[in-house]
Amino acid sequence: MNYNINIIEIIKSTINVEYQTLLGLFDMDFTILEVVVKKLYSCKGKIVVSGIGKSAIVARKVVATLNSTGSKAIFLHTADALHGDVGILQEEDILWIISKSGESREIKELFPAVRNIGAFIVGMVSNSNGYLAQHADIVIYVPVTKEADIDDLAPTASTIAHISIGDAIAMSLKQMNGFSEEKFARLHPGGLLGKKLNLKVEDLAANNAKPSVLQSDLLSQIIYEISSKRLGASCVQNLDGEIIGIITDGDIRRLILKGGDIYKKSAFDIMSKLPKCINNTALAVDAIEMMKTNSITQLIVVDANERYVGMIHIHDIIKEGIN
C-alpha cells in the first residue's frame, strides 16, 4: 500500500477536472440538443436508452430520470441487445446510444439489426470520429478533454458530462410535457413531496384507536379511555353520537391542579367545547398546519356527514416526515 500519495490533492484534482469538464459543456452546439429534445418529445413509440460498461450505468440513470419526470423510457444493455433483447425495439421507437468512444464492437454489431427494424438512432459520444458518431441519425457530441484518472483511463469526467446532458434533456422534456408537482408526486409516493400531496388524514387515522367517552362519563372512565387509546385525548359525544367536545391530557392536569372532588366531574364538565375537527379526506399537510395554527396536538377526524371516525396526533404526521 502506497501511503506516500497526497490524497487531498487527488480529491481536489478529481473534482477540478470534472468541474472544468462541465464548464466545457457550454461550448457545445445547443441547437443539436434542441433538435434532439423535440425529436424525443414527438416520439410516437418508446425512448430506448442503451450503453455498455460505465455508459450502461449512465443510460440507466437517464432512463430513471426520464421516467420520473413524465417521459416513458426503457433501458437496453447494448450487449444484451445482440442476444435477443433488440426485439424490444419497434420502428416508431428512438434508440439513444450513450458511449464515450462510440467504437465498441457491440455498438457496431447492433447497428444492422436496428437499421432493419427502422428505429431512429441518437448517439451521444465524446469522440466525433468514432463509429457511433459517423453512423447515428443525429449525434450529440459531448466534449471531454480528459478523465480525472491520472492515466486518463477510468471513465470519470466523461460519465459526469453524459449524465449532465441526459439531465438537461430530461428537464427540457419535463417542461414540454407540462409535468407538474402533482404529477411528480404521483410517481414518487414514497418521497416527502409525494406524501405531502398524497397522504390523507384517513390514512393516518386508520392506524389509530378511536377514543371516545359519553358526556356523562366520570373522570375514572375518561382517564382509562385516554390512557388505553394512547392519543393523549378523547372525543366527547352525546347519546346521539354527536361530537360535543374533546378532553386532553392537559385538561386532566388542569382539573387536578384546581383540586376539589374531581372524581365526581363528568366529561361534560371537563371538556373543551367546539373542538377542532378535520375531514378524513383532507391532506395530512393541511392537518399539521391546522394544529400549528391552533397550538394543538390532536385533531378529531370526521366524515362528510360530520360523524366521528377517529383521531390523529401531530406525531402521526411528523413520523411521516411532514412537519
C-alpha positions in Angstrom: 0.0 0.0 0.0 1.4 3.4 -1.0 1.0 5.8 1.9 3.1 8.5 0.2 0.4 9.7 -2.2 -1.3 13.0 -1.4 -4.9 12.0 -1.1 -6.2 15.5 -0.6 -4.6 16.7 -3.8 -6.1 13.7 -5.7 -9.5 14.6 -4.4 -9.1 18.2 -5.4 -7.8 17.3 -8.8 -10.6 14.9 -9.5 -13.3 17.5 -8.6 -11.5 20.2 -10.6 -11.2 18.0 -13.7 -14.9 17.1 -13.6 -15.8 20.8 -12.8 -13.8 22.0 -15.8 -15.4 19.4 -18.0 -18.9 20.6 -17.0 -17.8 24.2 -17.8 -16.7 23.0 -21.2 -20.2 21.8 -22.0 -21.2 25.4 -22.5 -19.2 25.3 -25.8 -21.5 22.6 -27.2 -23.8 23.1 -30.1 -27.0 23.5 -28.2 -29.0 23.7 -31.4 -28.4 19.9 -31.7 -29.7 19.4 -28.2 -32.8 21.4 -29.1 -33.4 19.1 -32.2 -32.9 16.0 -30.0 -35.3 17.2 -27.4 -38.0 18.0 -30.0 -37.4 14.6 -31.6 -37.8 12.7 -28.3 -40.9 14.8 -27.4 -42.6 13.8 -30.7 -41.6 10.1 -30.4 -44.7 8.0 -31.1 -43.1 4.9 -29.6 -40.6 4.4 -26.8 -37.4 6.1 -25.8 -34.9 3.3 -25.5 -31.6 4.3 -23.9 -28.6 1.9 -24.4 -25.0 1.7 -23.3 -22.3 -0.8 -22.2 -19.8 -0.6 -19.4 -19.9 2.6 -17.4 -22.1 4.1 -20.2 -24.7 1.4 -19.3 -24.9 2.9 -15.8 -25.3 6.4 -17.2 -28.0 5.1 -19.5 -29.9 3.5 -16.6 -29.7 6.8 -14.7 -31.0 8.7 -17.7 -33.9 6.3 -18.0 -34.8 6.7 -14.4 -34.8 10.5 -14.7 -36.9 10.4 -17.8 -39.5 8.1 -16.3 -39.7 10.1 -13.1 -40.4 13.3 -14.9 -43.0 12.2 -17.4 -41.2 10.7 -20.4 -41.6 6.9 -21.0 -38.2 5.3 -21.4 -36.6 1.9 -21.0 -33.0 0.7 -20.7 -31.5 -1.7 -23.2 -28.0 -3.1 -22.5 -26.0 -2.9 -25.7 -24.5 -6.4 -25.3 -27.9 -8.0 -24.3 -29.4 -6.4 -27.4 -27.2 -8.7 -29.5 -28.7 -11.7 -27.9 -32.4 -11.2 -28.5 -33.2 -8.1 -26.5 -33.1 -5.9 -29.6 -36.6 -7.4 -30.2 -38.0 -4.8 -27.8 -37.3 -2.1 -30.5 -40.0 -1.1 -32.9 -39.9 1.2 -35.9 -41.6 4.1 -34.1 -39.0 3.9 -31.2 -36.0 6.1 -30.7 -32.8 4.3 -29.7 -30.4 6.6 -27.7 -27.0 5.1 -27.5 -24.5 6.5 -25.0 -20.8 5.8 -25.4 -17.6 7.8 -24.8 -15.7 6.4 -27.8 -18.6 5.0 -29.9 -16.2 2.4 -31.1 -17.2 -0.7 -29.1 -17.7 -4.0 -31.0 -21.2 -4.3 -29.6 -22.3 -1.0 -31.0 -21.0 -1.8 -34.4 -22.7 -5.2 -34.4 -26.0 -3.7 -33.2 -26.4 -1.2 -36.0 -27.5 -3.5 -38.8 -30.3 -5.0 -36.6 -31.5 -1.6 -35.6 -31.5 -0.4 -39.2 -33.6 -3.4 -40.2 -36.1 -2.5 -37.6 -36.1 1.1 -38.7 -35.8 2.8 -35.3 -34.3 6.3 -35.2 -30.8 6.4 -33.6 -29.5 9.2 -31.4 -25.8 8.9 -30.5 -24.2 10.6 -27.5 -20.4 10.4 -27.7 -17.2 12.2 -26.8 -15.4 11.0 -29.9 -16.6 12.8 -33.0 -14.6 10.4 -35.3 -15.9 7.1 -33.8 -18.3 4.7 -35.4 -21.4 5.9 -33.5 -20.7 9.5 -34.4 -20.4 8.6 -38.0 -23.5 6.3 -38.3 -26.1 7.7 -35.9 -29.1 9.6 -37.4 -28.2 12.5 -35.1 -25.2 13.0 -32.9 -24.8 14.7 -29.5 -21.1 15.5 -29.2 -20.1 15.9 -25.6 -16.6 17.4 -25.3 -14.4 15.7 -22.7 -10.7 16.8 -22.8 -9.5 14.2 -20.2 -10.7 12.0 -17.4 -10.0 12.7 -13.8 -7.9 9.5 -13.7 -4.2 10.3 -13.8 -3.7 7.7 -16.5 -6.8 9.1 -18.4 -8.4 5.6 -18.3 -11.2 5.3 -15.8 -14.4 7.0 -17.0 -15.0 9.8 -14.6 -15.3 13.2 -16.2 -17.0 11.7 -19.2 -19.7 9.9 -17.2 -20.4 13.2 -15.3 -20.7 15.1 -18.6 -23.0 12.5 -20.1 -25.2 12.4 -17.1 -25.4 16.2 -17.1 -26.6 16.3 -20.7 -29.0 13.5 -20.0 -30.4 15.5 -17.2 -30.6 18.6 -19.3 -32.6 16.8 -22.0 -34.9 15.2 -19.3 -35.6 18.6 -17.7 -36.4 20.1 -21.1 -38.9 17.2 -21.8 -40.4 17.7 -18.4 -41.2 21.3 -19.2 -42.6 20.4 -22.6 -44.8 17.7 -21.1 -46.2 20.2 -18.6 -45.1 17.8 -15.8 -46.5 19.4 -12.6 -45.6 19.0 -9.0 -48.8 16.9 -8.6 -47.8 14.5 -11.4 -44.3 14.2 -9.9 -45.8 13.3 -6.5 -47.9 10.6 -8.1 -44.8 8.9 -9.4 -42.9 9.4 -6.1 -45.5 8.3 -3.5 -42.8 7.2 -1.0 -40.9 10.6 -1.1 -41.6 13.6 1.0 -43.3 15.5 -1.8 -45.4 12.5 -2.6 -46.6 12.3 1.0 -47.4 16.0 1.2 -49.6 15.8 -1.9 -51.0 12.3 -1.4 -51.1 11.3 2.3 -54.6 11.9 3.7 -55.9 12.2 7.2 -57.8 9.0 6.8 -54.6 7.1 6.1 -53.2 8.1 9.5 -56.5 7.7 11.5 -56.9 4.2 10.2 -53.8 3.2 12.2 -55.1 4.7 15.5 -57.6 3.7 18.1 -60.8 5.7 18.3 -61.0 7.2 21.9 -64.5 8.3 22.9 -66.5 8.9 26.0 -70.1 10.0 26.7 -70.8 13.4 28.1 -72.0 11.7 31.4 -68.8 9.6 31.9 -66.8 10.3 35.1 -63.1 11.0 35.4 -62.0 7.5 36.0 -63.6 6.3 32.7 -62.1 9.3 30.9 -58.6 8.6 32.2 -58.9 5.0 31.2 -60.0 5.8 27.7 -57.3 8.4 27.1 -54.6 6.1 28.6 -55.6 3.0 26.8 -56.0 4.6 23.4 -52.6 6.4 23.6 -53.5 9.5 21.7 -53.5 11.9 24.7 -57.1 12.9 24.2 -60.7 11.6 23.8 -63.6 12.8 21.8 -66.8 13.5 23.8 -70.1 12.5 22.3 -73.8 12.7 23.4 -76.2 9.8 23.3 -77.0 10.6 19.6 -73.3 10.2 18.7 -72.8 13.9 18.0 -69.4 15.4 18.8 -69.8 17.9 21.6 -66.2 18.3 22.8 -62.7 17.0 23.4 -60.8 16.2 26.6 -56.9 16.2 26.5 -54.2 15.2 29.0 -53.8 18.9 29.6 -57.5 19.3 30.6 -57.0 16.5 33.2 -53.9 18.1 34.6 -55.6 21.5 34.9 -58.5 19.8 36.6 -56.2 18.2 39.2 -54.5 21.5 39.9 -57.8 23.1 40.7 -58.4 20.4 43.4 -61.8 19.6 44.9 -63.9 16.4 44.4 -62.6 15.9 40.8 -63.8 12.3 40.6 -67.4 13.4 40.5 -66.7 15.6 37.4 -68.3 14.4 34.2 -66.9 14.6 30.7 -69.3 17.5 30.0 -67.8 19.4 33.0 -64.2 18.9 31.9 -64.3 19.0 28.0 -63.4 21.8 25.7 -66.3 22.7 23.6 -66.2 23.3 19.8 -63.2 21.0 19.2 -61.1 21.3 16.1 -62.2 18.8 13.5 -60.9 17.8 10.1 -62.4 15.9 7.3 -61.0 12.4 6.7 -60.2 13.2 3.0 -58.1 16.3 3.9 -54.3 16.1 3.4 -52.0 15.4 6.3 -50.1 18.5 5.5 -53.2 20.6 6.0 -53.9 18.8 9.3 -50.5 19.7 10.7 -50.9 23.3 9.6 -54.2 23.4 11.5 -52.5 22.0 14.5 -49.8 24.6 14.4 -52.2 27.5 13.8 -54.3 26.5 16.8 -51.4 25.3 19.0 -52.9 21.8 19.5 -51.6 18.3 19.1 -54.7 16.3 18.3 -57.5 16.6 15.7 -60.8 14.9 15.7 -61.4 13.3 12.3 -64.9 13.4 10.8 -66.5 12.1 7.6 -68.6 14.1 5.1 -71.6 13.9 7.4 -69.6 15.2 10.4 -69.7 11.9 12.1 -66.8 10.9 14.3 -64.5 8.5 12.5 -61.2 8.8 14.5 -58.4 10.9 15.8 -54.9 11.8 14.7 -51.9 13.1 16.7 -49.3 15.5 15.5 -46.7 12.8 16.0 -48.5 10.6 13.4 -47.7 13.3 10.8 -44.2 14.1 11.9 -43.4 10.4 11.8 -44.1 10.5 8.1 -41.5 13.2 7.6 -44.0 16.1 7.3 -43.5 19.0 9.7 
